[in-house]
Amino acid sequence: MKLLVHLRYLAIRKESEGFPSSICYLWGLQTLIYITYRERTVLPNNISNLVNLRHLLSDKVVFLLPSIEKPMNLKTISYVVLNDEVVNLQKYFPYIKELTCCTCYDEQNDFKSLTYLEKLKLNSSFGSRVEHITFPETLKKLTLESCGLAWSVMPYTDVAGRCWNTDGQEFRQLKFLKLEALDINQWEASSRSFPSLRQLEITACSSFEEIPLEIGDIPTLELILIKGCRGSVKESVRRIEEEQHDFRNVNLKIHII
C-alpha cells in the first residue's frame, strides 16, 4: 500500500481488528471511507501525517482518537469520540466544517472554538451526560440525537424542568434543526430565535407536547417534518399550517409521518 502515494480516494472494508497503519503512508489521500463490522476503531497516532486528508468517514463506525501528533486539515469527520488526551477540538481540527461527535465523556465540549464548523451532529450512544457545551455562530445544521445532554447546560437557552426556552436568544445562521428522541416536554421560542431556519425535523420525541406557533412566523422556514410524535404535536403543526395559510404563506410545507 505504501506504493500508492498518489491515491486521492480510498474506501476500504476491513474484517479483522485494528486500523491498517500503512494507510498513514498515503500522503496524497484526500478522502478516506473506513468500513468494518466492529463498533469502534482506534485511529493510529500518526493519522495526522495525512496532511492532504480532508474527509474521514465511516459507516457508523466510532473512531476513537489517540493523542494525535499534530493538527489535521480535515473538513469532515464522522462518529468521533474524544478521549481525555484530545479535548481541544480547535487545536486538532482547526478547519473542520462537518462533525459527528459521540458524547461519551463528561468533559467540557467547546464547539464554539471551531470557527469553520457548519454542521454538527451530537449522539450519546453510551448514555453519558455532558456537563457543559457551546456552539459556534457559524453553525448552519444541528442534529441532537438520543443525546445525553442535560438541557440545563444548553447554551443560549433557559431550561425550567423539562422546558427548553429559546425565546430572546438567537441561532443566527442555523438553517436545519433536528430533534430526535429527546426528553423535553415543552419548547418556548419566538421567530427571532432562529432567523435563518429553513427546515425543522422532530422525530421520536415521545414526551414533546407541541411546537410553538411562533415558529411558523420564521420567514425563511420551508419545511416542518414530524415523525413518531404524539397527537398534540401534530395538532400544533396543523395550527401553524392554518395560521400561515391565513397569512397567505404558501411556501411552508408540512409533512407528518
Phi, psi and omega in degrees: 000335181298339182281347183270050187289343181263004180294133181255329186228132180218123171244121187229137174248126184233124182272328182277169184282145173100134177286131181294112182295337181295339178299329184290356175265358180273078190302329184274358186296131180248327180229127178233122175247119186245122183238130177208158180283346181281149183284330183230145177223126178274122178281146181288157180301326185269019176300334180287354174291342179279078189290340180264358182290126181246333185226117178243107191236157178216163175265069182061026170272130181276123177272125173260124183268130170279190172281091185292155194283330183202166180300150178250155181265025183296142170256333181223132170217137185244143174051061179255141174242128180268141175259185185296341183269346180235083180248346180264093184297320183295328180293320185264334180229065187293340184245016186294135179248326181232126185220128169249120188234129174270118181279098186248340185242154179273042179267166174285130182252100184261082177281345181298333181286347180274089190284354176253356188292126180243329182231126181225130174237124178251133180223140179236072181291346186260000173078011180275167179239137182269138184267343183202143179203146174223153180239150177277157178288344180284351187297129179247335181223125181231126177237124176247112187235121180045042191278131178279014182291125174288126184297339179291347180254003179294132177287160178061019183226162173233120185245126175238113185066244179242036177251126178263114184250109177252007180297130179088355178247162185228133163257087198296321185252003184292124181252336182226128178229124178235128176245121184226128174053046178258161188254026177276150177264315187231156179223121177249125184205162172236168180296338179287343182292327184226070189294344182245007187296132178249327185222131177238126177236131175233118187232130171054035173265085191292336181269347185292134187263316181194162175264132180302137178302330183297338178299326179295342182275357178293118188294335183270351187293128183246332186211134168241122181244125180241130181217124174068035179246168183289165184299327181295329177292317179297320179295322179294325178292321178294324176295319177299316180298315180297316181297318180291326176295323177298328177273007180062033174269101182261002183276337183279124178252141180241126175236123178241122182246000000 
